[in-house]
Amino acid sequence: MGTLRILLAISVLLTHCYGFVFVGGQNAVRMFYMVSGFLISHVLLASKSYSTVSAFYINRYLRLYPVYCYVAALSLVYLVVAYLAGINDVITDVFLQAPLSAKLLIVLTNAGLFFQDWLMLVGIDGSSLVFAGSNANGAVVLWQAMLVP
């Protein structure tokens, strides 16, 4: 199953780079999630260390968060150095244009790794955050302010 997941991930990568390849990007993503769901449920049932669902999620978070923090810290250092050198990145522009409520949401989601998908659904209406059907409805596209998209 791990090999199948790797092949599906490669298919998604090739689709992003060269267009339709193998099963296509959308199908590969769907199949990847189906296989991953099967593997996660198998791990939950087979492993004694995951006696509860919360134990699984805590373990998963502790595996992902250190690497995420390292990459986010490198991205932040790059952005600060670039900003001080007078080079504005998309992340910097979005963050500077956003109202205070959006800045708080951006900082919390980047720091905690949780609710980053919410940035795809949140728009800016005037100076407040609103749930939007599409992130294109807001003046500021908040998902572009993620340090590790």
Long-range contacts (C-beta under 8 A, 24 or more apart in sequence): 1-35, 1-38, 1-39, 2-39, 4-35, 5-32, 5-35, 5-36, 5-39, 8-32, 8-35, 61-113, 64-113, 65-113, 68-113, 68-148, 71-147, 71-148, 72-110, 72-111, 72-147, 72-148, 75-147, 75-148, 76-147, 79-147, 90-144, 91-144, 91-145, 91-146, 91-147, 94-140, 94-141, 94-142, 94-144, 94-145, 95-145, 97-139, 97-140, 98-124, 98-140, 98-142, 98-145, 99-124, 99-127, 99-128, 99-129, 101-127, 101-128, 101-129, 102-129, 102-140, 102-142, 105-129, 105-142, 106-142, 106-145, 106-146, 109-146, 110-145, 110-146, 110-147, 110-148, 116-146, 119-143, 119-145, 119-146
